[in-house]
């Protein structure tokens, strides 16, 4: 009796499930996503309006498992709701960078010439600045706020995807199947979207997963500096900044948001490692 051959998707899923870091990352990321979705339904307190000054700066207890802040607000509820903001920032920023950066990289790598030179020159200029400093500069120009922070973080991520897409195109555009499609009369747009992009999508997917972790860190950094989400929003960076002045007497105000950032970043990094192993065509185990 013959055994049906596995499809590439089934093989990739099998390789991913063999990856311990990938499984751990998937579990952490799924947990954060579920927490973010269920926060409005299950959280017993409002993260910004429910205050109890009589319970301010209370340490972790059965009633408040992560303690309370300087206004008596429950830290656990605020960290829980903060997952919604951080995940939204990460997904939006990376989505913006993915679309714009990949498009720029495809155009530069496929057409080459002066267009490649100009796009590569702009990308190199952006890469000359540390990402967080460039994000700070953009937000300083357009003004603080969560929306502007998302846009700024997305802009600083564009060069990563542009360079990755460009390198993929350079390695694929001279392949025989591309030459065959061109000989059959396929337009440049069809070749790029139907032949080049699908064959170079795996590293872009992996990079997108890893970039969400970077975006969460950058957004938290902007929030800490007062350039991202604004109080009383339960954003993790803002919570760390607000609790910093109480760090010697109430360290839990900053500690638990910091742990949430660490776990979220760890989860996406582990998930990215698992996807890299699963989508690598050289990994045929």
FINUDO-270702 format. One record per atom (N, C-alpha, C, O): x, y, z; residue in one letter. Coordinates in steps of 0.1 Angstrom, whole numbers, plus 5000, padded with zeros to 4 digits. Each point is the difference from the previous one (the first is absolute). Layout:
N
XYZa ...
//
This chain:
285
500949885000x 499150125000x 500950125000x 500950025008x 498850074983x 500850134999x 499550105009x 498850015003x 502250075003x 499650115009x 500050134992x 501050034993x 497950045008x 499950134993x 501150095004x 500350025012x 500450054979x 501050095003x 499450135007x 498950044996x 501950015013x 499550125007x 500250124991x 501050014992x 498150085009x 500150134993x 501150085007x 500349985011x 500250134982x 501050085006x 499550075013x 500750025010x 498050014990x 499450065012x 500049905012x 500350045011x 499349844986x 500049905010x 501549975006x 500149985012x 500850024979x 501449985004x 500550125009x 500749985010x 498950144986x 500450125008x 499449995014x 500650035009x 498149934991x 499349995013x 500749905009x 500150025012x 500349874982x 500649895007x 501350055006x 500449975011x 500450104980x 501350055005x 499850105011x 500850015010x 498250084989x 499750105010x 499749935013x 500450045011x 498749864989x 499649935012x 501249935007x 499949975012x 501149994980x 501249945006x 500950105007x 500849965008x 498950174989x 500950105006x 499550045014x 498950055001x 501849925009x 499650045014x 499950155002x 499050045005x 502050044990x 499850145001x 498750054992x 499350095005x 500549854984x 498850044992x 498749985008x 499150085000x 500849805006x 498849965008x 499950105012x 498950045003x 502249985004x 499950095011x 499650144996x 499250075007x 501449984982x 499650144995x 498550004996x 499450105003x 500149804990x 498649994996x 499150015012x 499050075000x 501449865011x 499249995012x 499950145006x 499050055004x 502250024997x 500050135007x 499350104991x 499250085006x 501049934981x 499350094992x 498549985000x 499250095000x 500449784999x 498649975000x 499350055014x 498950055000x 501949935011x 499550045013x 499850155000x 499050055005x 501950034990x 499950145000x 498850054991x 499350095003x 500649844985x 498950044991x 498649975007x 499150094999x 500849805007x 498849975007x 499750095012x 498950055001x 502149995006x 499850105011x 499650134994x 499150075006x 501549974983x 499650134994x 498650004995x 499350105002x 500349794993x 498649994994x 499050005012x 498950064999x 501449865011x 499049985011x 500050115011x 499250005009x 501850094990x 500150105011x 498750085002x 499650015012x 499850044978x 498850085003x 498849915006x 499150065006x 501049814991x 498949925005x 500249945014x 499049995008x 502249994995x 500349935013x 500650085011x 500049975012x 500650154984x 500750085010x 498950065010x 499150074995x 501149925018x 499050055009x 500050155003x 499150055005x 502050014991x 500250145003x 500350084986x 500549944991x 499150185009x 500450094989x 501550045002x 500350055011x 500549944979x 501550025002x 500350155002x 501150035005x 498150064991x 500350145002x 499150075010x 500450105006x 498349864995x 499150085008x 499849955014x 499850075010x 500449804993x 499849945013x 501250035009x 501049944999x 498850155010x 501150045009x 499549995014x 498850025003x 502149955006x 499749985014x 501250065008x 500949925003x 499050205000x 501250075007x 500349935014x 501150015004x 497949935002x 500349935012x 500849884999x 500749955009x 499450004978x 500849874997x 501250044992x 500549914994x 499950215006x 501250044992x 501349945005x 500249985012x 500649984978x 501349945003x 500049885009x 500949975008x 498049954990x 499949875007x 500949894994x 500049994987x 500749945020x 500849894994x 499249894995x 498849995003x 501749924989x 499249884995x 499449925011x 500649985011x 498149994987x 499249935010x 499049914993x 500050004987x 499249935020x 498949924994x 499050094992x 499649964990x 500150165016x 499050094994x 500650064987x 499450024990x 501950025011x 500750064989x 501349934998x 501050025007x 499049884983x 501149914999x 501350074996x 501149945003x 498850174991x 501250084996x 500150135007x 500850094997x 498449935014x 500050125007x 499250114993x 499349984991x 500950145015x 499350124995x 501050114997x 501150005006x 498550104986x 500950114997x 499850125009x 499349995010x 501250134987x 499950115008x 498650065001x 499750085009x 499449884982x 498650045001x 499149895004x 498850024999x 501749875006x 499249895004x 499549914989x 499149925003x 501450104985x 499549914989x 500749875000x 501249995003x 498149914993x 500549865001x 501049984989x 499750024988x 501549945015x 501149994990x 499749884991x 500350014988x 499249885017x 499749894992x 499150034988x 500249964989x 498750125015x 499050034989x 500750104990x 499749994988x 501150105017x 500650094991x 501149934991x 500050034988x 500749885017x 500949924992x 499249924990x 500449984988x 498549965016x 499249924991x 499550084989x 500149964988x 499350165015x 499550094989x 501250054992x 499850034988x 501449995018x 501150044992x 500449914989x 500650054990x 499149825011x 500349914989x 499350044988x 500549984989x 498350085012x 499250044988x 500850114993x 500050004987x 500550105020x 500750114994x 501349954994x 500350044988x 500549885019x 501349964995x 499949914987x 500750024991x 498349895010x 499849914988x 499550084988x 500449984989x 498750125014x 499550084989x 501150084993x 500150014988x 500850055021x 501150084995x 500949914991x 500450044990x 499949845016x 501049914993x 499449964987x 500850004990x 498049955009x 499449954988x 499850124989x 500449984989x 499250135016x 499850114990x 501350054995x 500250024988x 500850005021x 501350054995x 500749914991x 500550044989x 499549835014x 500649904991x 499249984987x 500649984990x 498150035011x 499250004988x 500450114990x 500149984988x 500050145018x 500450124992x 501449974994x 500250024988x 500749945020x 501449984995x 500149894990x 500750004990x 498549895012x 500049894991x 499550044986x 500649964990x 498350115010x 499450034987x 500950104992x 500449984989x 500050135018x 500850104993x 501449954997x 500650024989x 500149925021x 501349954999x 500249894989x 500950014992x 498149905008x 500149894990x 499850064986x 500649954991x 498450145008x 499850064987x 501250074995x 500449994988x 500350095020x 501250074996x 501149904996x 500750024991x 499549885017x 501049904998x 499849934987x 500949974992x 497849995005x 499749934987x 500350094988x 500649954990x 499050175011x 500250094989x 501550034998x 500449994988x 500350035023x 501450034998x 500849884995x 500850024991x 498949865014x 500749894996x 499749954986x 500949954993x 497850065003x 499649954987x 500450094988x 500549964990x 499350175012x 500350104989x 501550055000x 500550034989x 500149975023x 501450045000x 500250154995x 499150085001x 502149944995x 500450134994x 499950125010x 500249985012x 499350134983x 500050125008x 498949995011x 500250065011x 498749864986x 499049995010x 500549925012x 499850035012x 501049864986x 500649935010x 501050085008x 500150005012x 500750094981x 500950085007x 499450105009x 500450025011x 498550044985x 499350105008x 499449945012x 500150055011x 499249844987x 499349935012x 501149955009x 499850015013x 501249934982x 501149955009x 500650115008x 500449985011x 499850134982x 500650125007x 499150055011x 500550035011x 498249984987x 499150045011x 500049905011x 499950045012x 500149834985x 500049905010x 501350015009x 499949995012x 501250034981x 501350015007x 500050125010x 500549995011x 498950124984x 499950125009x 499249965013x 500450045011x 498449894987x 499249975011x 500749905010x 499950015012x 500949904982x 500749905008x 501250065008x 500549945009x 499950184986x 501150075007x 499650055014x 500950025008x 497849994995x 499550045013x 499549895008x 499449914994x 500950085019x 499449905008x 498550015000x 499450114999x 499949785000x 498550004998x 499350085010x 499150084997x 501349915016x 499250075010x 500250154999x 499150085002x 502249964994x 500250154999x 499350054988x 499450115000x 500549814989x 499250054988x 498550015004x 499350094995x 500249815012x 498650015005x 499850125008x 498950064999x 502049975010x 499850115009x 500050134992x 499250095002x 501749924988x 500050124991x 498750024993x 499550114998x 499949784996x 498850004993x 498850055009x 499350094996x 500749855016x 498950045009x 500250145005x 499050075002x 502249975000x 500250145004x 499550104990x 499650115003x 500549854984x 499550094989x 498550004999x 499450114999x 500049775001x 498649994998x 499250015013x 498750034999x 501949965012x 499350015013x 499849875007x 499949894993x 500050115020x 499949875007x 498649944999x 499050084996x 500849805006x 498749935000x 500249864995x 501049974993x 498149945010x 500149864996x 500049984985x 500749914995x 498450164998x 500049994985x 501350044994x 500549934991x 500050195013x 501350044994x 501149915004x 501049984992x 498949965020x 501149905004x 499949884991x 501149954996x 497750005001x 499949884991x 500650034986x 500749924995x 499050205000x 500550044987x 501550015000x 500749954991x 499950115020x 501450025001x 500749875001x 501049984993x 498549935015x 500649875002x 499949924986x 501049934997x 497950094996x 499949934987x 501050054990x 500649934993x 499650215007x 501050064991x 501449955002x 500749974990x 499750025023x 501449955002x 500249864997x 501149955000x 497849974999x 500149864996x 500149984985x 500349894996x 499350214996x 500049984986x 501349954994x 500049914991x 501250155012x 501249964994x 500349855002x 500649944991x 499050005020x 500349865002x 499349914989x 500649914994x 498150125004x 499349924990x 500450044986x 500049914991x 500450215006x 500450044987x 501349934996x 500149954989x 500850045020x 501349944997x 499849854998x 500649934992x 498550015017x 499749864999x 499349964986x 500449914994x 498650175003x 499349984987x 501050024988x 499949924991x 500950185010x 500950034989x 501049884998x 500249964988x 500349995023x 501049894999x 499349874994x 500649934992x 498150055012x 499349894994x 499850014985x 500149904993x 499550225003x 499850024986x 501349984992x 500049944989x 501150115016x 501349994993x 500449854998x 500649974990x 499049955020x 500349864999x 499149924991x 500349884996x 498550175002x 498949934992x 499850054986x 499649924992x 500750205005x 499650064987x 500749944988x 499650014989x 501649935014x 500749934989x 499849854999x 500649934992x 498550025016x 499749865000x 499249964987x 499450094993x 500649785003x 499549964987x 498450025000x 499550034989x 499949955022x 498550015000x 499650154998x 498950024994x 501950075010x 499750144998x 500250034985x 499250074994x 501949885000x 500350024986x 498949944992x 499650054989x 499949835015x 498949944992x 498750085001x 499350024990x 500450045022x 498850085001x 500250134991x 499050044994x 502250015006x 500250124991x 499949974986x 499450074992x 501149815004x 499949964986x 498649974995x 499650024988x 499549945022x 498649974997x 499250134999x 498850004998x 501850115004x 499350134999x 499450065013x 499250095000x 501249855011x 499550055013x 500550145003x 501250034997x 498050065008x 500450135003x 500950015012x 500049905008x 500650214994x 500950015012x 499249995013x 500549945009x 498450124991x 499149995012x 499649865004x 500149965011x 499649964978x 499649875002x 501249915005x 499949925009x 501250114985x 501249925004x 500450035015x 500349915007x 499650224996x 500450035014x 499049945010x 500449955010x 498350074987x 498949965010x 499749855000x 499749945010x 500549994978x 499649864999x 501249915001x 499849885003x 501450164994x 501149915000x 501150045010x 500549925007x 499950214993x 501150045009x 499650015014x 500649945009x 498350134994x 499650025014x 499649875007x 500549985011x 498749934983x 499749875008x 501249925003x 500149945010x 500950064981x 501249925002x 501050065010x 500949935005x 498950204998x 500950065010x 499250045012x 500550095008x 498349854995x 499250055011x 500449945013x 499850065010x 500849824990x 500449945013x 500850095009x 499650025012x 501650034984x 500850085009x 499250135004x 500350055011x 498850004980x 499350125004x 499049975011x 499850085009x 499649804991x 499149965011x 500749995013x 499650055010x 501649894989x 500849995012x 500450135006x 499950035012x 500650064979x 500450135004x 498850085006x 500250085009x 498649914985x 498850075006x 499849955014x 499650095009x 500549784994x 499849965014x 501050055009x 499650055011x 501749964985x 501050055009x 499950155001x 500350065011x 499250014979x 499950145000x 498850055010x 500150115005x 498949804997x 499050045009x 500650025014x 499650095008x 501349824996x 500750015013x 500750135001x 500050075010x 500849974979x 500750135000x 499050115001x 500350105007x 498649894986x 499050115000x 499450025014x 499850125004x 500049775003x 499550015014x 501050075009x 499650095008x 501649884990x 501150065008x 500150154997x 500150095009x 499949954978x 500150144996x 498850085005x 500150115004x 498749834995x 498850075004x 500050025016x 499650115004x 500949795003x 500250025014x 501050105004x 499850085009x 501349934983x 501050105002x 499450144997x 500350105008x 498949924982x 499450134997x 499050035011x 499950125004x 499349785001x 499150035011x 500750045013x 499650095007x 501649854995x 500850035012x 500450145000x 500150075010x 500349984977x 500550144999x 498950104999x 500250124999x 498549835001x 498950104999x 499650034986x 499350104997x 501249834993x 499850034986x 499049904993x 499650034989x 500049875018x 499149904994x 498650025006x 499550115000x 500049785005x 498750015007x 500150095012x 501050015007x 497950064996x 500050105010x 499149955012x 499149934998x 501450115015x 499249975011x 498550054999x 499950114994x 499149825011x 500149885008x 500049874993x 499649905006x 500750104981x 500049874992x 500849905007x 501250025004x 498349854997x 500849895006x 501049944991x 500049884998x 500950214997x 501149954991x 501249965008x 500350075010x 500449824987x 501049955009x 501150105002x 500550025011x 500050054978x 501050105002x 499650115009x 500850055008x 498050004990x 499550115009x 499949955014x 500350085009x 499349804993x 499949955014x 501349995007x 500150035012x 500949934980x 501449995006x 500550145004x 500650025010x 499150084981x 500450145002x 499350055013x 500650075008x 498149914993x 499350065011x 500449935013x 499950075010x 500549804990x 500449945012x 501450015004x 500549965010x 500350114981x 501450015002x 500350085013x 501049975007x 498250134995x 500350095012x 499649935013x 500450045011x 498949854988x 499749925012x 500749875001x 499749915007x 501450084985x 500749874998x 500649955013x 500049885003x 500450215006x 500649955013x 499049965010x 500249925009x 498550144990x 499049965010x 498949914994x 499449925007x 500450094980x 499049914994x 500549954986x 499550054990x 501549865010x 500649964987x 499149924991x 500249994988x 498749965018x 499149924992x 499350084989x 499549954990x 500450195012x 499350084990x 500849994986x 499350004990x 502050005011x 500849994988x 500449864996x 500249974989x 499949945021x 500549874998x 499149924991x 500549934991x 498250075012x 499149914993x 499850044985x 500049914992x 499950225005x 500050044986x 501349964993x 499949964988x 501250065019x 501349954994x 500049864997x 500549954990x 499049965019x 499949864998x 499149974988x 500349914992x 498650165007x 499149984988x 500750034987x 499849924990x 501050195010x 500750034987x 501049894997x 500149954989x 500650005022x 501049904998x 499449874994x 500549944991x 498350025015x 499449884995x 499450014986x 500249914992x 499350215005x 499550024986x 501149994990x 499949944990x 501250135013x 501150004991x 500649864999x 500349964989x 499849975022x 500549875000x 499249914991x 500449924992x 498250095010x 499149924992x 500150014985x 500149914993x 500050225003x 500150024985x 501449964995x 500149954989x 500950075019x 501349954996x 500149854998x 500549954991x 498949985019x 500049854999x 499149964989x 500449904993x 498550165005x 499249974988x 500750024987x 499949924991x 500850195008x 500850024988x 501049904998x 500349964988x 500449995022x 501049904999x 499449874995x 500549934991x 498350045014x 499349884996x 499650014985x 500149904993x 499450215003x 499650024986x 501249994991x 499949954989x 501250115015x 501249994992x 500449864998x 500449964988x 499649955022x 500349864998x 499049934991x 500349914992x 498450135010x 499049934992x 500050044986x 499749914991x 500650215006x 499950054986x 501349994992x 500050044988x 501049925019x 501349984993x 500049884991x 499849895005x 500350134982x 499949884991x 501249905001x 499949894996x 501250165011x 501149915002x 499849905011x 500749915002x 498350135007x 499749915011x 498949904996x 498850035000x 501749854997x 499149904994x 499849885010x 499649894996x 500650145016x 499949895010x 498549965001x 499649915008x 
//
